[in-house]
C-alpha cells in the first residue's frame, strides 16, 4: 500500500468485531436472532479465513515469495484495511442469512472502522 504512515510496514492486528443485526419484528422468542448463532458464524469465518493468515493486496510484490515459501496468505482485491475486513465480515454474515445492519471492527479501544450498506 502506498501509505506514508507506520502502517506501510508489515504488521498484524488483534481486533474485535461488533455485528449489528436488525429485524422488522422479533421472532417467537422475542429476539432479532440468537446471539450464539451470530457468534458461531462470525467466529468460524474469522478463525478459518482471517486468523493466522496473511491478508495481502493481490498485486503486492511479496506474493511470489509467500508462494515459494509455502506461507499461508489470502490475496484481496482491495488493501486489507480495517474497513475492508469489516466489509468482508459483513458480506459473510449476510450470505449466512443474517439481516446485518453494520459491522464495526475495533483495532484499539479508541479506533474503529464501520461498514454498512446505504
Secondary structure, DSSP 4 states (H G I P E B T S, - for coil): ----SGGGS------EEEEEE--SS--TTSSSS-HHHHHHHHHHHIIIIITT-EEEETT-TTHHHHHHTT--EEEESS---HHHHHHHHHHHHHHTT--EEEEEEESSSS-EEEE---
